[in-house]
Amino acid sequence: MERLGSEAAAATAKRVAQEVMAKSAVGAPAAIGHRVVHGMLHAEPERIGASLIEELRRITPFDPEHLPRELEIIEALQREYPEVPQVACFDTAFHRSMPVVATLLPIPRRYAAQGVRRYGFHGLSYTFLMQELRRLGDSAAAKGRVILAHLGSGASIAAVLDGRSIDTSMGFTPAAGLVMGTRSGDLDPGLMSYLAQTDSMSAAQFQALVNHESGLAGISETSSDVRDLLERENHDVRAREAIAIFCYQAKKWIGAFVAALGGVDTLVFAGGIGENSAPLRRRICEGLQCLGIEIDGSLNERHAARISTGRVAVRVIRTDEESVIAGFTARVLGMEWEEGTHATS
C-alpha cells in the first residue's frame, strides 16, 4: 500500500486487485482477508457482510485514522470480486483477555458504557509472535511471562501471562503509549485544552497533530525513520534526542510490564525497528540487567534469533501479520491452512 501512492482508496483497491491478478497464476482469489484495526469487543475474525460493514461505519469515531479507509477498501474489493468472501481480522481481538484494571479508563463510568476504554492494538502481530514462540518450543508461550515489543513506525509493547494478554501500551486509540514515527504516544490530557486556548486548535487539528506531525518526526524535525535519525545523531542533537526518547520510553514500558507480570521469562523484539535495528535493541536493553535482561553484542549485531546471555530469553522474530490474516480467513471459511505457514506480500 505504501508504494502505491496517495490515490483514492477505491482506485488503490482496484490497482491492488489488478496487480494481484497480474502476478497470480491461479486466477481470482478464493477469499480476501483484511486487517481491521479496530474491532471494539469482537474477539474473533468474522465474515464480512452488510451488518458488519454498518457496524464498522458506526464506530469510525473510535478510529478515524484507519476505519474509513479500510471500509472503502472492503467495499471496492466487493465491487471488484462480488462473489469472493471477505473476512475481517481485528487487531484488537488479541487483547480481549485484558483485565478490568488494564481496560477501564479513570473517567466517569457513563463513558465506559459507550465503549470508551483501553483496547490495545497490533494484535495480529502479537498473535503471530506467540505462535512462533510455541513453534520454537519456548515454554513461556503457554505457561510463563512474555513481553512482546512490536517496534516500528507504529510501536507498542504487550504483556502476556500464560498465553493471554494482560496489558499493552496502546490504549483507546493507536496513538497512545510509546512515542512512534509520527504519533505522539501518551500525552498530558491538559495539552489539548492548552493548545485550544493558545493556538485556537480544533479537535481535528489536534488529531492531525498527534497522529501525523509528532513522534520521532516531530522531535527531530527531520524524519520519522530511525535509519535516517541514526545517520544524523552525531551532528544533529534533535535526531539524537528523538532516538534517546524512543529507547527510554521502550525501556520504561518493559520495566512496567515486568512489574505487572511479576517478572519476565521471554522478551521479543519485532517490527521494522525491533527486527532490524541492533543499535536500538542494545540501547533499550542497557540497564535492564537488574531484570535478568542481558544481550550479547555480537549476536545482536548479527540479528540472531536469540541475542541474550542472561536468564531472560531475548528473541528477534520477524513478524508476519499476513499469515495470521490468511490463517484466520481460512478458518472462518472452513478452508485448509496450516499454522506456521508464512504469507507472501
Secondary structure, DSSP 8 states (H G I E B T S, - for coil): -GGG-S--HHHHHHHHHHHHHHH-SS-S-S-EEEEES--TT--S-EE--HHHHHHHHHTGGG-TTTHHHHHHHHHHHHHHSTTS-EEEEETTGGGGG--HHHH--SS-HHHHHTT-S-----HHHHHHHHHHHHHTT-GGGTSSEEEEEEESSSEEEEEEETTEEEEES--SSTTSSS--SS---S--THHHHHHHHHS---HHHHHHHHHHS-HHHHHHSS-S-HHHHHHHTTT-HHHHHHHHHHHHHHHHHHHHHHHHHTS-SEEEEEHHHHHH-HHHHHHHHTT-GGGT--B-HHHHHTT-SB-B-SSSEEEE----HHHHHHHHHHHHTT----TT-----
